[in-house]
Amino acid sequence: MFRSILTAASIGALTALPVMAEQHSNGDMAEIGDSGFVTAARAEVSDREGNSIGTVTINRTLSGTSLVIVALNGVPEGAHGIHLHETGDCSADDFTSAGGHIAGEAEHGVFAENGPHPGDLPNATVGSDGAMTVEAFNARLDIESMVFDDDGAAFIVHAGPDDYITQSAGDAGERIACGVFEPA
């Protein structure tokens, strides 16, 4: 199983960092303690057949940078684009009800002059065991205004990898899994 922490900084660079400490589920920043973060939102992710395949959390850090933690199983082997989408709705059979990426005023991809979207995350590579484990820092994501807005937000797994260039979604293919974020 591959486990990493990746960051999509404001300048769009991706940088590998060491793995952080355990996750807490209490939303009170005073309770962060030694881990450095606390869970703000959680999404139970399901595939197109409705099978639960794991969870994604968005976590608050003392620095103000969000930490997204993906822990899924049963994902097809290969590279997959993963994104935070603008609408908390996975009701459509093809998950198009989740809308586009959380974009703010940015363009898609780390190579865009005004990128990346706050909803852009690094590709995840899944081995033959079907496990997808990713930890990504996201300096552009404002949890209150982008995840907890009136229509919520969702997490999407795409069939193929994001090319980090093609507007507006990276040409990552069909949506194969979805989860709606709820306050933790």
C-alpha positions as a Markdown table, in Angstrom:
| # | Residue | x | y | z |
|---|---|---|---|---|
| 1 | Met | 0.0 | 0.0 | 0.0 |
| 2 | Phe | 1.3 | 3.5 | -0.9 |
| 3 | Arg | 0.9 | 6.2 | 1.8 |
| 4 | Ser | 2.0 | 9.8 | 1.3 |
| 5 | Ile | 1.3 | 13.3 | 2.2 |
| 6 | Leu | 1.1 | 15.7 | -0.8 |
| 7 | Thr | 0.6 | 19.4 | -0.8 |
| 8 | Ala | -0.9 | 21.7 | -3.5 |
| 9 | Ala | 0.5 | 25.0 | -2.4 |
| 10 | Ser | -0.7 | 28.4 | -3.6 |
| 11 | Ile | 2.1 | 28.4 | -6.3 |
| 12 | Gly | 0.8 | 25.0 | -7.5 |
| 13 | Ala | 3.8 | 22.9 | -6.5 |
| 14 | Leu | 3.4 | 19.4 | -5.2 |
| 15 | Thr | 5.7 | 18.4 | -2.4 |
| 16 | Ala | 6.0 | 15.1 | -0.5 |
| 17 | Leu | 6.1 | 15.4 | 3.3 |
| 18 | Pro | 6.4 | 12.9 | 6.2 |
| 19 | Val | 3.2 | 11.2 | 7.5 |
| 20 | Met | 1.4 | 13.1 | 10.2 |
| 21 | Ala | 0.1 | 11.8 | 13.6 |
| 22 | Glu | -3.3 | 10.3 | 14.4 |
| 23 | Gln | -6.5 | 11.9 | 13.3 |
| 24 | His | -9.0 | 13.4 | 15.8 |
| 25 | Ser | -12.8 | 13.6 | 15.2 |
| 26 | Asn | -13.7 | 16.5 | 17.5 |
| 27 | Gly | -14.2 | 19.8 | 15.6 |
| 28 | Asp | -13.0 | 22.1 | 18.4 |
| 29 | Met | -9.6 | 23.7 | 17.4 |
| 30 | Ala | -8.7 | 23.7 | 21.2 |
| 31 | Glu | -8.7 | 19.9 | 21.0 |
| 32 | Ile | -6.1 | 19.6 | 18.3 |
| 33 | Gly | -3.4 | 18.6 | 20.7 |
| 34 | Asp | -0.2 | 16.9 | 19.4 |
| 35 | Ser | -1.6 | 15.7 | 16.1 |
| 36 | Gly | -1.8 | 19.2 | 14.6 |
| 37 | Phe | -5.2 | 18.8 | 13.1 |
| 38 | Val | -8.9 | 18.0 | 13.8 |
| 39 | Thr | -11.6 | 16.6 | 11.5 |
| 40 | Ala | -14.1 | 19.2 | 10.2 |
| 41 | Ala | -15.9 | 17.2 | 7.5 |
| 42 | Arg | -16.3 | 13.5 | 6.6 |
| 43 | Ala | -17.7 | 11.8 | 3.5 |
| 44 | Glu | -18.7 | 8.2 | 3.3 |
| 45 | Val | -17.7 | 7.2 | -0.3 |
| 46 | Ser | -19.7 | 4.7 | -2.4 |
| 47 | Asp | -19.1 | 3.2 | -5.8 |
| 48 | Arg | -21.6 | 3.2 | -8.7 |
| 49 | Glu | -23.2 | 0.0 | -7.3 |
| 50 | Gly | -23.8 | 1.7 | -4.0 |
| 51 | Asn | -21.1 | -0.2 | -2.1 |
| 52 | Ser | -19.4 | 1.7 | 0.7 |
| 53 | Ile | -15.7 | 1.8 | -0.1 |
| 54 | Gly | -14.3 | 4.1 | 2.6 |
| 55 | Thr | -14.1 | 7.6 | 3.9 |
| 56 | Val | -12.5 | 11.0 | 3.1 |
| 57 | Thr | -12.0 | 13.6 | 5.8 |
| 58 | Ile | -11.2 | 17.3 | 5.5 |
| 59 | Asn | -9.2 | 18.4 | 8.5 |
| 60 | Arg | -8.4 | 21.8 | 10.0 |
| 61 | Thr | -4.8 | 22.5 | 11.0 |
| 62 | Leu | -3.4 | 25.2 | 13.3 |
| 63 | Ser | -1.7 | 26.8 | 10.2 |
| 64 | Gly | -5.1 | 27.2 | 8.5 |
| 65 | Thr | -4.1 | 24.8 | 5.6 |
| 66 | Ser | -6.7 | 22.1 | 5.1 |
| 67 | Leu | -5.6 | 18.4 | 5.3 |
| 68 | Val | -7.6 | 16.0 | 3.1 |
| 69 | Ile | -7.2 | 12.3 | 4.1 |
| 70 | Val | -8.5 | 9.6 | 1.7 |
| 71 | Ala | -8.9 | 6.0 | 2.9 |
| 72 | Leu | -10.7 | 3.8 | 0.3 |
| 73 | Asn | -10.7 | 0.2 | -0.6 |
| 74 | Gly | -12.1 | -1.7 | -3.7 |
| 75 | Val | -10.9 | 1.0 | -6.2 |
| 76 | Pro | -9.8 | -0.3 | -9.6 |
| 77 | Glu | -6.0 | -0.6 | -10.0 |
| 78 | Gly | -4.3 | 2.3 | -11.8 |
| 79 | Ala | -4.1 | 6.1 | -11.5 |
| 80 | His | -7.2 | 8.1 | -10.7 |
| 81 | Gly | -8.1 | 11.7 | -10.6 |
| 82 | Ile | -9.6 | 12.7 | -7.2 |
| 83 | His | -11.3 | 16.0 | -6.6 |
| 84 | Leu | -13.5 | 18.0 | -4.2 |
| 85 | His | -16.7 | 18.9 | -6.1 |
| 86 | Glu | -18.9 | 21.9 | -5.6 |
| 87 | Thr | -22.3 | 20.3 | -4.8 |
| 88 | Gly | -23.0 | 17.8 | -2.0 |
| 89 | Asp | -25.1 | 15.4 | -4.1 |
| 90 | Cys | -24.2 | 11.9 | -5.3 |
| 91 | Ser | -27.8 | 11.0 | -6.4 |
| 92 | Ala | -27.2 | 10.8 | -10.2 |
| 93 | Asp | -26.1 | 7.3 | -11.4 |
| 94 | Asp | -23.0 | 8.9 | -13.0 |
| 95 | Phe | -22.4 | 11.3 | -10.0 |
| 96 | Thr | -22.8 | 14.3 | -12.3 |
| 97 | Ser | -25.1 | 15.7 | -9.6 |
| 98 | Ala | -21.9 | 16.7 | -7.7 |
| 99 | Gly | -21.3 | 19.4 | -10.2 |
| 100 | Gly | -17.8 | 20.6 | -11.1 |
| 101 | His | -14.7 | 21.0 | -9.0 |
| 102 | Ile | -14.7 | 23.5 | -6.2 |
| 103 | Ala | -13.1 | 26.2 | -8.3 |
| 104 | Gly | -13.3 | 29.6 | -6.6 |
| 105 | Glu | -11.6 | 32.1 | -8.9 |
| 106 | Ala | -8.9 | 29.6 | -10.0 |
| 107 | Glu | -8.3 | 27.6 | -13.1 |
| 108 | His | -7.9 | 23.8 | -13.1 |
| 109 | Gly | -4.5 | 22.2 | -12.6 |
| 110 | Val | -1.2 | 22.9 | -11.0 |
| 111 | Phe | 0.3 | 24.1 | -14.3 |
| 112 | Ala | -2.3 | 26.8 | -14.8 |
| 113 | Glu | -1.2 | 30.4 | -14.2 |
| 114 | Asn | -4.1 | 30.9 | -11.9 |
| 115 | Gly | -4.3 | 27.3 | -10.6 |
| 116 | Pro | -5.0 | 25.0 | -9.0 |
| 117 | His | -8.7 | 24.9 | -8.1 |
| 118 | Pro | -9.3 | 24.5 | -4.4 |
| 119 | Gly | -10.9 | 21.2 | -5.3 |
| 120 | Asp | -7.9 | 19.9 | -7.2 |
| 121 | Leu | -6.1 | 17.0 | -5.4 |
| 122 | Pro | -3.1 | 15.0 | -6.7 |
| 123 | Asn | -3.7 | 11.8 | -8.6 |
| 124 | Ala | -3.9 | 8.6 | -6.6 |
| 125 | Thr | -2.3 | 5.4 | -7.8 |
| 126 | Val | -4.0 | 2.2 | -6.7 |
| 127 | Gly | -2.3 | -1.1 | -6.6 |
| 128 | Ser | -3.7 | -4.6 | -7.1 |
| 129 | Asp | -5.0 | -4.6 | -3.5 |
| 130 | Gly | -7.5 | -1.8 | -4.4 |
| 131 | Ala | -6.4 | 0.5 | -1.6 |
| 132 | Met | -6.3 | 4.2 | -2.1 |
| 133 | Thr | -4.6 | 6.1 | 0.8 |
| 134 | Val | -3.7 | 9.7 | 0.2 |
| 135 | Glu | -3.0 | 12.7 | 2.5 |
| 136 | Ala | -2.9 | 16.1 | 0.8 |
| 137 | Phe | -2.5 | 19.6 | 2.2 |
| 138 | Asn | -4.7 | 22.1 | 0.4 |
| 139 | Ala | -3.9 | 25.8 | 1.1 |
| 140 | Arg | -6.7 | 27.1 | -1.2 |
| 141 | Leu | -9.6 | 25.3 | 0.4 |
| 142 | Asp | -11.8 | 27.4 | 2.7 |
| 143 | Ile | -13.8 | 24.8 | 4.6 |
| 144 | Glu | -16.5 | 27.2 | 5.8 |
| 145 | Ser | -17.3 | 28.9 | 2.4 |
| 146 | Met | -16.5 | 26.0 | 0.0 |
| 147 | Val | -17.5 | 22.8 | 1.8 |
| 148 | Phe | -20.2 | 24.0 | 4.3 |
| 149 | Asp | -21.9 | 26.4 | 1.9 |
| 150 | Asp | -25.6 | 26.1 | 1.1 |
| 151 | Asp | -25.3 | 23.2 | -1.4 |
| 152 | Gly | -22.4 | 21.4 | 0.4 |
| 153 | Ala | -19.5 | 19.5 | -1.3 |
| 154 | Ala | -18.6 | 16.0 | -2.5 |
| 155 | Phe | -15.6 | 13.9 | -3.1 |
| 156 | Ile | -15.2 | 12.2 | -6.5 |
| 157 | Val | -12.9 | 9.4 | -7.8 |
| 158 | His | -12.5 | 9.4 | -11.6 |
| 159 | Ala | -11.8 | 6.4 | -13.8 |
| 160 | Gly | -8.5 | 7.8 | -15.1 |
| 161 | Pro | -5.8 | 10.2 | -14.0 |
| 162 | Asp | -6.1 | 14.0 | -14.1 |
| 163 | Asp | -3.7 | 15.5 | -16.7 |
| 164 | Tyr | -3.4 | 18.6 | -14.5 |
| 165 | Ile | -3.9 | 20.8 | -17.6 |
| 166 | Thr | -7.2 | 20.2 | -19.5 |
| 167 | Gln | -9.9 | 22.7 | -18.5 |
| 168 | Ser | -12.1 | 22.4 | -16.6 |
| 169 | Ala | -11.5 | 19.0 | -15.0 |
| 170 | Gly | -8.3 | 17.4 | -16.2 |
| 171 | Asp | -9.8 | 14.9 | -18.6 |
| 172 | Ala | -9.9 | 12.3 | -15.9 |
| 173 | Gly | -12.8 | 10.3 | -17.3 |
| 174 | Glu | -16.1 | 9.1 | -15.8 |
| 175 | Arg | -16.9 | 9.4 | -12.1 |
| 176 | Ile | -16.7 | 6.0 | -10.5 |
| 177 | Ala | -17.2 | 6.9 | -6.8 |
| 178 | Cys | -18.7 | 9.7 | -4.8 |
| 179 | Gly | -19.3 | 10.8 | -1.2 |
| 180 | Val | -21.1 | 13.8 | 0.3 |
| 181 | Phe | -19.3 | 15.8 | 3.1 |
| 182 | Glu | -21.1 | 16.2 | 6.4 |
| 183 | Pro | -19.8 | 18.1 | 9.4 |
| 184 | Ala | -17.7 | 15.8 | 11.6 |
